[in-house]
Amino acid sequence: MMNTLNFSTNVIRLRHQKKITQEQLAEFIGVTKASVSKWENKQSMPDILILPVLAAFFDVTIDELLGYEPQLSREQIQKIYRDLAADFAERPFEDVMTHTQELIKKYYSCYPFLFQMCVLRLNHFMLAEDQDRQAEILASVSDLCGRIIADCRDIGLSNDAVILKASADMQLGKTREVIETLEEMLSPLRLSNQSDSLLIQAYRIAGQTEKADSFTQIGMFTNLLSLIGGATQHLAIHGGDLAVCEETMSRADQVLEAYRLESLHPNAAALLHLQGAIAYAMHGKKKEAVGRLTRYASCAARLSDREPKLTGDRYFNAVEPWFDQLDLGSSAPRDKKVILESALQALSHPAFAVLQDDAGYLGIRASLAERSRT
């Protein structure tokens, strides 16, 4: 444990920084010079009551003195997340939730880990048996994000936690809180939301062409996803106006095809097709609704491939390294079985009641159900 905590190394380093001898340190602490020597030679540890005195003398925390950093590496966080996501597909839901809570308590000061546990819960809360339990889990996500926002020194991670907290609060129906939190932060009028081109231009002028190209591709890709996400929301807003919905789907389809987004990011495409199917079903357009659900099921199948992974293509040839740098890497955030079960559950939307006797609709359900069992 002494080697793991690096206490001896830290005492030597801190003592040298203060430019004092072992004897001087021993005199201040009230121990013998031999005791300090044994600490630095990894032969013994000080009494626990001495640690606060040592920490105060060196003006560090006890954790810093001991070299204790309750942090997990990015790779460790990814592995834990993947293992838990797989557990949600195979083990009883509450058993996995209990395990996640144990891990949260164990690594309560590792904010990147806490954030990913919030992501994990937000991606799986719908598996809980009843709505009260789902709401309880969403509230835990909101509370945990609140801790990250309040205490984490990483501004980027804190900002991400703000967005994630808003997602949980939205699911809880706290729309007013979401608006108050995000309205100013995400305003398109803020210069911070219009700064991409400045950085790209700076890269170009500095001769960093590769970075300029990579950042440009990432910007285009993420903006395409925002466009498709916006189109999906536009369908939800204007569901009662079939003309607007069909125009939105027509334009969005052209973007999907031009940039091959159904292959590159099937989740964004799937959500668009699902919302389009709901709009068509609401207007009694059964054939068109089933057509959209067929494309939705196809995207779900891509997401449930054995190794679902975000990738680039010949055009977006610089985005994969960026995917790999994401906190969870390029892997899907949910197990393929959970993905398929969620896709199947989405087909139970009330709007699809008009399709209950439709052969095409029933075939899609049967296909997804069969995939989820294999």
Secondary structure, DSSP 8 states (H G I E B T S, - for coil): -HHHHTHHHHHHHHHHHHT--HHHHHHHHTS-HHHHHHHHTTS----GGGHHHHHHHHTS-HHHHHT------HHHHHHHHHHHHHHHHHS-HHHHHHHHHHHHHHTTT-HHHHHHHHHHHHHHGGGSSSHHHHHHHHHHHHHHHHHHHHH---HHHHHHHHHHHHHHHHHTT-HHHHHHHHTTTT-TTSGGGG-HHHHHHHHHHTT-HHHHHHHHHHHHHHHHHHHHHHHHHHHHHTTT-HHHHHHHHHHHHHHHHHHTHHHH-HHHHHHHHHHHHHHHHHTT-HHHHHHHHHHHHHHHHHHTSSS-B----SSSTTSHHHHHHSTTTTB-SS-HHHHHHHHHHHTT-GGGGGGTT-HHHHHHHHHHHHHHH-
